[in-house]
Amino acid sequence: MMKHVLLPLFSLLLLNQSVSHALPLSTKSRWIVDEHGQRVKLACVNWVAHTDVMVAEGLNKQPVDVISKKILKMGFNCVRLTWPTYLVTNAFLANLTVKKSFLRFGLHDDILGIQKNNPTFLDLSLIKAYQAVVASLSNNKVMLILDNHLTKPGWCCAITDGNGFFGDKYFKPNLWINGLRKMATLFKDNLNVIGMSLRNELRGPGQNVDDWYRYMQKGAEVVHKAKPNALVILSGFNFDKNLSFLHNKPVTLSFKDKLVFEVHWYSFSSVSAWKDGDPKKVCHQAVSNYTRMVGFLPKQGYPLFVSEWGVDLRGTNEDDNKYLGCFLKWASKHDFDWALWTLVGSYYFREGVVGMEEYYGILDYDWANVRNSSFLEKISVIQSPRHGRHYFDTLP
């Protein structure tokens, strides 16, 4: 009896691993499709590489190829790999070796961990180390979306961190444009780099529609010119929760079949606290809010990528537990592409803390095992497409 219960899940995960798509990808109405016009469902996981040391997390715990293979074994087919603008625009930081970057923060144990698990990384420059992670994922048939998470490396996000909106202390439009161009050019021939997300979680008092159109459209054109095979992914206001201004004024670009919009949704994103209300009513209110803010885009013929969502995988967060059921129902019904926050089981150095554990991480502290296998089983139902396999359905 138990074997029959487990077989469908196991078969589903193997199916996700074995599917090979004809790259590059493009869009057709609300779907992302391959070269043959067949739908590709993005079931991604976020891999953090934007924090202070500017090295993809976990290389002190496991060999990079082991991590890449784990991603596929867990049923994910792509990674949203974050990066700070300074990685390609600040010559000193970009050329700093991995070892020297860790030494700047006194992270001697992490150096030993990388020496054990990924010794060839220590003497690489930071940008070469980033390229090596991309190469590992690509060689293991994992698709990638490169996400410009912030400008100055560190943890994200706060309204007053200087990284929130165009014109902020660390968010200078020309520097940002230059960074996008350099990153797109660097990976222009790598077809496994299927997309570039222009900026994570716009926020703060400087947000305004005029600058959004001015700079996001310019950034989109720069990326498309440098890497025309990539999906170009645009984010919205208020920590990537609001694209409502597109209702009446679409973007004006020289291309359309590479354009995707992204949104974030966590339990703490909702208008009501889950623990204080009836879960069904709160869910209905939250979904209605998201429909108004972003959910109209698929009806207008654009793919919607939920590029961050996730829960505390210890199972002790009441809000998260209620939100999860709502999210899975919503995601299953509308069959959006998505990226789970996060792959990361622990950080080298986050917000001044050495070795912080990440309880939203799908992997455990040592990056060796799945943190919560029942959660992985739950999300398996949204890792494969429900719609658009053969015909391009309208929004359910």
C-alpha positions as a Python dict, from the first residue, in 0.01 Angstrom:
ca = {
    (1, 'M'): (0, 0, 0),
    (2, 'M'): (272, 249, 96),
    (3, 'K'): (463, 181, -225),
    (4, 'H'): (160, 276, -430),
    (5, 'V'): (121, 599, -235),
    (6, 'L'): (483, 705, -287),
    (7, 'L'): (517, 602, -649),
    (8, 'P'): (322, 892, -807),
    (9, 'L'): (534, 1152, -625),
    (10, 'F'): (857, 973, -712),
    (11, 'S'): (751, 939, -1075),
    (12, 'L'): (659, 1308, -1086),
    (13, 'L'): (1000, 1413, -958),
    (14, 'L'): (1173, 1192, -1211),
    (15, 'L'): (957, 1340, -1485),
    (16, 'N'): (1066, 1690, -1390),
    (17, 'Q'): (1429, 1584, -1396),
    (18, 'S'): (1412, 1408, -1731),
    (19, 'V'): (1232, 1673, -1935),
    (20, 'S'): (1470, 1842, -2177),
    (21, 'H'): (1361, 2170, -2329),
    (22, 'A'): (1470, 2317, -2659),
    (23, 'L'): (1632, 2642, -2553),
    (24, 'P'): (1613, 2940, -2569),
    (25, 'L'): (1273, 3017, -2422),
    (26, 'S'): (1021, 3279, -2525),
    (27, 'T'): (660, 3365, -2443),
    (28, 'K'): (332, 3289, -2613),
    (29, 'S'): (40, 3467, -2455),
    (30, 'R'): (61, 3397, -2079),
    (31, 'W'): (290, 3096, -2113),
    (32, 'I'): (666, 3049, -2132),
    (33, 'V'): (749, 2814, -2419),
    (34, 'D'): (1050, 2644, -2575),
    (35, 'E'): (1180, 2659, -2931),
    (36, 'H'): (906, 2418, -3045),
    (37, 'G'): (626, 2617, -2884),
    (38, 'Q'): (580, 2364, -2603),
    (39, 'R'): (508, 2504, -2260),
    (40, 'V'): (791, 2513, -2004),
    (41, 'K'): (679, 2539, -1642),
    (42, 'L'): (944, 2713, -1434),
    (43, 'A'): (968, 2549, -1093),
    (44, 'C'): (1267, 2734, -953),
    (45, 'V'): (1447, 2777, -625),
    (46, 'N'): (1635, 3091, -513),
    (47, 'W'): (2009, 3054, -456),
    (48, 'V'): (2156, 3353, -274),
    (49, 'A'): (2480, 3512, -403),
    (50, 'H'): (2421, 3879, -318),
    (51, 'T'): (2528, 3898, 48),
    (52, 'D'): (2843, 4066, 183),
    (53, 'V'): (3100, 3812, 65),
    (54, 'M'): (2940, 3800, -284),
    (55, 'V'): (2981, 3423, -318),
    (56, 'A'): (2697, 3177, -375),
    (57, 'E'): (2601, 3038, -35),
    (58, 'G'): (2677, 2680, 65),
    (59, 'L'): (3011, 2626, -107),
    (60, 'N'): (3162, 2575, 239),
    (61, 'K'): (2920, 2287, 300),
    (62, 'Q'): (2897, 2083, -23),
    (63, 'P'): (3069, 2058, -365),
    (64, 'V'): (2898, 2283, -617),
    (65, 'D'): (2806, 1993, -848),
    (66, 'V'): (2650, 1806, -556),
    (67, 'I'): (2430, 2108, -487),
    (68, 'S'): (2336, 2141, -854),
    (69, 'K'): (2234, 1776, -868),
    (70, 'K'): (2034, 1806, -546),
    (71, 'I'): (1828, 2082, -705),
    (72, 'L'): (1716, 1850, -984),
    (73, 'K'): (1656, 1560, -746),
    (74, 'M'): (1417, 1777, -546),
    (75, 'G'): (1208, 1838, -858),
    (76, 'F'): (1323, 2192, -942),
    (77, 'N'): (1423, 2270, -1300),
    (78, 'C'): (1575, 2614, -1255),
    (79, 'V'): (1752, 2849, -1015),
    (80, 'R'): (1698, 3220, -956),
    (81, 'L'): (2058, 3312, -881),
    (82, 'T'): (2093, 3652, -716),
    (83, 'W'): (2373, 3904, -774),
    (84, 'P'): (2462, 4259, -661),
    (85, 'T'): (2540, 4527, -918),
    (86, 'Y'): (2884, 4582, -763),
    (87, 'L'): (2981, 4230, -873),
    (88, 'V'): (3036, 4363, -1226),
    (89, 'T'): (3069, 4740, -1178),
    (90, 'N'): (3310, 4770, -884),
    (91, 'A'): (3651, 4665, -1018),
    (92, 'F'): (3804, 4611, -674),
    (93, 'L'): (3527, 4378, -557),
    (94, 'A'): (3482, 4196, -887),
    (95, 'N'): (3852, 4104, -898),
    (96, 'L'): (3883, 4021, -529),
    (97, 'T'): (3954, 3650, -477),
    (98, 'V'): (3706, 3435, -290),
    (99, 'K'): (3961, 3374, -14),
    (100, 'K'): (4031, 3745, 32),
    (101, 'S'): (3660, 3823, 35),
    (102, 'F'): (3606, 3582, 323),
    (103, 'L'): (3913, 3713, 506),
    (104, 'R'): (3763, 4064, 498),
    (105, 'F'): (3493, 3937, 736),
    (106, 'G'): (3713, 3703, 939),
    (107, 'L'): (3538, 3392, 805),
    (108, 'H'): (3828, 3150, 850),
    (109, 'D'): (3611, 2841, 909),
    (110, 'D'): (3429, 2905, 583),
    (111, 'I'): (3762, 2923, 400),
    (112, 'L'): (3845, 2580, 541),
    (113, 'G'): (3503, 2453, 432),
    (114, 'I'): (3554, 2578, 77),
    (115, 'Q'): (3907, 2435, 76),
    (116, 'K'): (3753, 2096, 156),
    (117, 'N'): (3449, 2104, -71),
    (118, 'N'): (3536, 2345, -353),
    (119, 'P'): (3913, 2406, -342),
    (120, 'T'): (3932, 2546, -696),
    (121, 'F'): (3712, 2840, -592),
    (122, 'L'): (3945, 2995, -335),
    (123, 'D'): (4176, 3169, -579),
    (124, 'L'): (3905, 3264, -828),
    (125, 'S'): (3795, 3624, -852),
    (126, 'L'): (3440, 3685, -728),
    (127, 'I'): (3303, 3721, -1080),
    (128, 'K'): (3484, 3403, -1192),
    (129, 'A'): (3337, 3221, -891),
    (130, 'Y'): (2990, 3336, -994),
    (131, 'Q'): (3059, 3211, -1346),
    (132, 'A'): (3171, 2875, -1206),
    (133, 'V'): (2840, 2832, -1021),
    (134, 'V'): (2650, 2919, -1339),
    (135, 'A'): (2862, 2665, -1527),
    (136, 'S'): (2789, 2391, -1274),
    (137, 'L'): (2415, 2449, -1296),
    (138, 'S'): (2427, 2469, -1675),
    (139, 'N'): (2632, 2151, -1705),
    (140, 'N'): (2375, 1974, -1488),
    (141, 'K'): (2089, 2092, -1714),
    (142, 'V'): (1949, 2338, -1463),
    (143, 'M'): (1805, 2656, -1615),
    (144, 'L'): (1898, 2990, -1457),
    (145, 'I'): (1744, 3331, -1406),
    (146, 'L'): (2000, 3592, -1299),
    (147, 'D'): (1838, 3830, -1052),
    (148, 'N'): (1981, 4176, -986),
    (149, 'H'): (1894, 4172, -618),
    (150, 'L'): (2051, 4499, -504),
    (151, 'T'): (2349, 4722, -578),
    (152, 'K'): (2568, 4717, -267),
    (153, 'P'): (2614, 4359, -142),
    (154, 'G'): (2439, 4272, 183),
    (155, 'W'): (2105, 4149, 308),
    (156, 'C'): (1785, 4262, 139),
    (157, 'C'): (1554, 4440, 194),
    (158, 'A'): (1479, 4753, 393),
    (159, 'I'): (1309, 5073, 287),
    (160, 'T'): (1605, 5283, 402),
    (161, 'D'): (1896, 5067, 281),
    (162, 'G'): (1974, 5289, -18),
    (163, 'N'): (1899, 5010, -266),
    (164, 'G'): (1524, 5061, -303),
    (165, 'F'): (1448, 5278, -605),
    (166, 'F'): (1612, 5474, -884),
    (167, 'G'): (1805, 5766, -742),
    (168, 'D'): (1860, 5612, -398),
    (169, 'K'): (2212, 5625, -252),
    (170, 'Y'): (2324, 5295, -408),
    (171, 'F'): (2072, 5275, -691),
    (172, 'K'): (2206, 5505, -959),
    (173, 'P'): (2031, 5437, -1293),
    (174, 'N'): (2342, 5461, -1512),
    (175, 'L'): (2543, 5226, -1289),
    (176, 'W'): (2251, 4982, -1281),
    (177, 'I'): (2216, 4993, -1661),
    (178, 'N'): (2589, 4933, -1697),
    (179, 'G'): (2569, 4635, -1461),
    (180, 'L'): (2278, 4481, -1652),
    (181, 'R'): (2465, 4522, -1980),
    (182, 'K'): (2782, 4363, -1843),
    (183, 'M'): (2602, 4068, -1689),
    (184, 'A'): (2390, 4004, -1999),
    (185, 'T'): (2698, 4023, -2220),
    (186, 'L'): (2894, 3790, -1993),
    (187, 'F'): (2633, 3516, -2033),
    (188, 'K'): (2499, 3601, -2379),
    (189, 'D'): (2599, 3264, -2529),
    (190, 'N'): (2483, 3047, -2237),
    (191, 'L'): (2137, 2925, -2335),
    (192, 'N'): (2079, 2775, -1990),
    (193, 'V'): (2073, 3132, -1860),
    (194, 'I'): (1714, 3161, -1978),
    (195, 'G'): (1631, 3498, -1822),
    (196, 'M'): (1738, 3808, -1638),
    (197, 'S'): (1534, 3976, -1366),
    (198, 'L'): (1606, 4349, -1382),
    (199, 'R'): (1570, 4438, -1012),
    (200, 'N'): (1445, 4281, -693),
    (201, 'E'): (1177, 4444, -473),
    (202, 'L'): (1155, 4810, -570),
    (203, 'R'): (1057, 5004, -258),
    (204, 'G'): (1080, 5322, -56),
    (205, 'P'): (953, 5680, -69),
    (206, 'G'): (1112, 5751, -407),
    (207, 'Q'): (886, 5511, -598),
    (208, 'N'): (704, 5676, -887),
    (209, 'V'): (547, 5561, -1210),
    (210, 'D'): (736, 5796, -1443),
    (211, 'D'): (1079, 5674, -1335),
    (212, 'W'): (961, 5312, -1341),
    (213, 'Y'): (867, 5335, -1708),
    (214, 'R'): (1172, 5543, -1797),
    (215, 'Y'): (1433, 5317, -1644),
    (216, 'M'): (1274, 4973, -1650),
    (217, 'Q'): (1205, 5007, -2022),
    (218, 'K'): (1561, 5126, -2081),
    (219, 'G'): (1700, 4838, -1875),
    (220, 'A'): (1484, 4590, -2063),
    (221, 'E'): (1610, 4713, -2398),
    (222, 'V'): (1974, 4702, -2284),
    (223, 'V'): (1940, 4341, -2165),
    (224, 'H'): (1754, 4237, -2479),
    (225, 'K'): (2018, 4392, -2704),
    (226, 'A'): (2306, 4226, -2517),
    (227, 'K'): (2134, 3887, -2475),
    (228, 'P'): (1838, 3861, -2716),
    (229, 'N'): (1777, 3495, -2626),
    (230, 'A'): (1689, 3580, -2263),
    (231, 'L'): (1354, 3634, -2100),
    (232, 'V'): (1341, 3986, -1955),
    (233, 'I'): (1165, 3996, -1618),
    (234, 'L'): (1023, 4318, -1472),
    (235, 'S'): (927, 4377, -1109),
    (236, 'G'): (683, 4622, -951),
    (237, 'F'): (638, 4855, -656),
    (238, 'N'): (614, 4796, -280),
    (239, 'F'): (853, 4503, -244),
    (240, 'D'): (732, 4355, -574),
    (241, 'K'): (364, 4334, -483),
    (242, 'N'): (213, 4601, -708),
    (243, 'L'): (204, 4623, -1087),
    (244, 'S'): (-145, 4774, -1098),
    (245, 'F'): (-22, 5078, -1293),
    (246, 'L'): (12, 4848, -1597),
    (247, 'H'): (-367, 4814, -1612),
    (248, 'N'): (-402, 5112, -1840),
    (249, 'K'): (-49, 5176, -1964),
    (250, 'P'): (150, 4878, -2092),
    (251, 'V'): (525, 4897, -2135),
    (252, 'T'): (654, 5007, -2474),
    (253, 'L'): (940, 4789, -2593),
    (254, 'S'): (1091, 4678, -2921),
    (255, 'F'): (1006, 4318, -2829),
    (256, 'K'): (724, 4131, -2658),
    (257, 'D'): (784, 3757, -2682),
    (258, 'K'): (1058, 3772, -2417),
    (259, 'L'): (870, 3983, -2161),
    (260, 'V'): (771, 3840, -1820),
    (261, 'F'): (648, 4014, -1504),
    (262, 'E'): (731, 3901, -1150),
    (263, 'V'): (563, 3923, -812),
    (264, 'H'): (644, 3818, -452),
    (265, 'W'): (402, 3673, -203),
    (266, 'Y'): (469, 3564, 156),
    (267, 'S'): (238, 3532, 455),
    (268, 'F'): (365, 3868, 578),
    (269, 'S'): (282, 4026, 239),
    (270, 'S'): (-92, 3995, 294),
    (271, 'V'): (-328, 4271, 401),
    (272, 'S'): (-445, 4073, 705),
    (273, 'A'): (-261, 3871, 965),
    (274, 'W'): (-342, 3505, 913),
    (275, 'K'): (-359, 3418, 1282),
    (276, 'D'): (-621, 3685, 1356),
    (277, 'G'): (-884, 3582, 1103),
    (278, 'D'): (-1065, 3293, 944),
    (279, 'P'): (-812, 3133, 703),
    (280, 'K'): (-1066, 3106, 420),
    (281, 'K'): (-1165, 3471, 447),
    (282, 'V'): (-807, 3589, 478),
    (283, 'C'): (-709, 3374, 180),
    (284, 'H'): (-996, 3517, -25),
    (285, 'Q'): (-893, 3871, 69),
    (286, 'A'): (-527, 3809, -9),
    (287, 'V'): (-601, 3647, -347),
    (288, 'S'): (-840, 3929, -436),
    (289, 'N'): (-570, 4180, -351),
    (290, 'Y'): (-313, 4002, -568),
    (291, 'T'): (-563, 3970, -852),
    (292, 'R'): (-612, 4346, -843),
    (293, 'M'): (-241, 4425, -814),
    (294, 'V'): (-87, 4170, -1054),
    (295, 'G'): (-331, 3894, -1148),
    (296, 'F'): (-470, 4081, -1447),
    (297, 'L'): (-141, 4045, -1640),
    (298, 'P'): (-194, 3687, -1764),
    (299, 'K'): (-532, 3797, -1899),
    (300, 'Q'): (-345, 4067, -2090),
    (301, 'G'): (-120, 3800, -2240),
    (302, 'Y'): (189, 3814, -2017),
    (303, 'P'): (346, 3537, -1810),
    (304, 'L'): (346, 3603, -1435),
    (305, 'F'): (645, 3466, -1244),
    (306, 'V'): (604, 3437, -865),
    (307, 'S'): (977, 3481, -812),
    (308, 'E'): (967, 3463, -432),
    (309, 'W'): (739, 3274, -199),
    (310, 'G'): (807, 3044, 93),
    (311, 'V'): (746, 2946, 454),
    (312, 'D'): (927, 2865, 777),
    (313, 'L'): (995, 2495, 724),
    (314, 'R'): (1007, 2413, 1094),
    (315, 'G'): (627, 2412, 1075),
    (316, 'T'): (587, 2628, 1387),
    (317, 'N'): (483, 2955, 1223),
    (318, 'E'): (104, 2971, 1241),
    (319, 'D'): (72, 3244, 979),
    (320, 'D'): (294, 3056, 736),
    (321, 'N'): (107, 2729, 783),
    (322, 'K'): (-227, 2891, 697),
    (323, 'Y'): (-80, 3089, 411),
    (324, 'L'): (77, 2777, 259),
    (325, 'G'): (-257, 2607, 196),
    (326, 'C'): (-389, 2924, 35),
    (327, 'F'): (-81, 2970, -181),
    (328, 'L'): (-73, 2612, -305),
    (329, 'K'): (-441, 2626, -401),
    (330, 'W'): (-390, 2958, -581),
    (331, 'A'): (-71, 2843, -757),
    (332, 'S'): (-225, 2513, -861),
    (333, 'K'): (-536, 2675, -1004),
    (334, 'H'): (-355, 2943, -1202),
    (335, 'D'): (-45, 2737, -1279),
    (336, 'F'): (201, 3023, -1247),
    (337, 'D'): (574, 2986, -1288),
    (338, 'W'): (752, 3034, -956),
    (339, 'A'): (1073, 3037, -752),
    (340, 'L'): (1079, 2916, -391),
    (341, 'W'): (1265, 3112, -125),
    (342, 'T'): (1509, 2945, -69),
    (343, 'L'): (1764, 2673, -140),
    (344, 'V'): (1989, 2812, 133),
    (345, 'G'): (2022, 2612, 454),
    (346, 'S'): (2267, 2853, 617),
    (347, 'Y'): (2458, 3170, 538),
    (348, 'Y'): (2826, 3253, 561),
    (349, 'F'): (2755, 3596, 707),
    (350, 'R'): (2416, 3764, 721),
    (351, 'E'): (2331, 4091, 897),
    (352, 'G'): (2643, 4066, 1112),
    (353, 'V'): (2578, 3704, 1215),
    (354, 'V'): (2825, 3429, 1122),
    (355, 'G'): (2671, 3098, 1013),
    (356, 'M'): (2307, 3202, 1047),
    (357, 'E'): (2061, 2919, 982),
    (358, 'E'): (1786, 2982, 725),
    (359, 'Y'): (1459, 2822, 834),
    (360, 'Y'): (1297, 2899, 499),
    (361, 'G'): (1572, 2691, 337),
    (362, 'I'): (1475, 2371, 157),
    (363, 'L'): (1814, 2226, 256),
    (364, 'D'): (1931, 2181, 615),
    (365, 'Y'): (2211, 2370, 791),
    (366, 'D'): (2484, 2152, 635),
    (367, 'W'): (2320, 2154, 290),
    (368, 'A'): (2323, 1775, 304),
    (369, 'N'): (1954, 1681, 338),
    (370, 'V'): (1606, 1814, 273),
    (371, 'R'): (1495, 2014, 575),
    (372, 'N'): (1128, 1913, 555),
    (373, 'S'): (1040, 1622, 326),
    (374, 'S'): (665, 1663, 375),
    (375, 'F'): (689, 2018, 240),
    (376, 'L'): (874, 1892, -67),
    (377, 'E'): (596, 1641, -118),
    (378, 'K'): (332, 1915, -92),
    (379, 'I'): (492, 2138, -353),
    (380, 'S'): (539, 1852, -599),
    (381, 'V'): (181, 1917, -715),
    (382, 'I'): (283, 2257, -856),
    (383, 'Q'): (621, 2157, -1002),
    (384, 'S'): (471, 2026, -1327),
    (385, 'P'): (235, 2212, -1561),
    (386, 'R'): (-140, 2167, -1536),
    (387, 'H'): (-233, 2389, -1829),
    (388, 'G'): (-87, 2490, -2160),
    (389, 'R'): (75, 2155, -2237),
    (390, 'H'): (-72, 2138, -2584),
    (391, 'Y'): (-296, 2439, -2618),
    (392, 'F'): (-243, 2783, -2477),
    (393, 'D'): (-529, 2813, -2234),
    (394, 'T'): (-662, 3139, -2106),
    (395, 'L'): (-626, 3210, -1735),
    (396, 'P'): (-839, 2949, -1549),
}
